[in-house]
């Protein structure tokens, strides 16, 4: 049993990585037979991995049909970000309020702030490309800190469930040359609002950040600079 779970986990992580890095493009067919043969696995762990990815929204799976990597559509992007703009401002407001009586809860945001400030200090000299990987890692840590510090378990889980779909979209956002600098300033403001104990400002900053990111991604998809030929532009 443990060995079967380990094999499924391995297949899942491989396919998820290929989808997130766009090695498997949106719309790519995921035949169990073809995938199993390609990666040298049996069909059972492949089937289970595909179903797990479907639950996360990364794969479109209908019983009896060949699964495919979930397409990227403008409608889907808008829906996802509209949902995030409900969830995440509520979460960061909650965290900021809780931090007034539990300072340790917001300490991760102090560490993150220091990291973002270091990138800000290096940006002029090092340039965007040199700092992209470090900045991406920090933004992922920010998202995880938001989830971890949210005391409402259903809210935290719902936010976490959206993260799988966001990895591809973050890669698309990075095709905008201004994205890193703009997003850096937004993360600085979000961290500072949390540490200042201002729940209204923290929620407003998260909303502004998500709204700007939404428009950046839609602009890239509309131009098809990120995923040429694979974007459903129906809104």
C-alpha positions, 0 to 999 in steps of 0.5 A: 500500500505504501509503495503504491502511494509512493508511486502515485505521488511520484507520478503526480509530482512529475505531471504537476511540474510539467504542467506548471512549467508549461512543458505540458501545454494547455490542451495536451492530451493525457492518455493513461497508456501514453503517459505510463509508457513515457514515464515508465510507470503502470497505468494505475498510479497515472490514473490516480495522479490525473484524477488528483490533478483534476481535483486541483483544476490542472487537468480536465477529466471526464470519465470515459474520455481522454484527460487533457491539461486544463486549458487557460481561458480568459473566463477561467482567469477572471473567475479565479481572480474574482474568487481570490479577491473575496478570499485573500483580503478576508484572510489577511484582515483576519491575520492582521487583527489576530496579530494584535494579540499574537505578535508571533503570528505575523512574524513571518511577514516581518521576515518576508518584508526583510527579504523583499527589501533586500531585493528592492535594494538590489533591483537597480544594479542587479536587474529584473532577470537576475532577481526573478528566481529569488523574488518568485520564491519569496512571493510563494513564501508569502502565499504560504504564510497567508495560508498558515496564519489564517485561523479559519481552516476552511478559508485557509484550505480554500485558498490553498486549493487555488495555488495549483492553478496560479503557478502557470499564471504567474509564469504568464505574468512574468512576461510583462517586463514591469511585473517584478518591480510592480509586484515587489512594491505591492508585496512591500505594502502588504507586509507593512500593512500587516505589521502596522496592525492595519487590517483595512489597509492590508485587505485593500493592498491585497485587493489592488495587487490581485486586480493588477495581476489579473489585468497583467495576465489578461493582457498577456493572454490577449496578446498570446505572448505567453501561450500562443495558440493555446488560449481560449479568448472567449470571455 
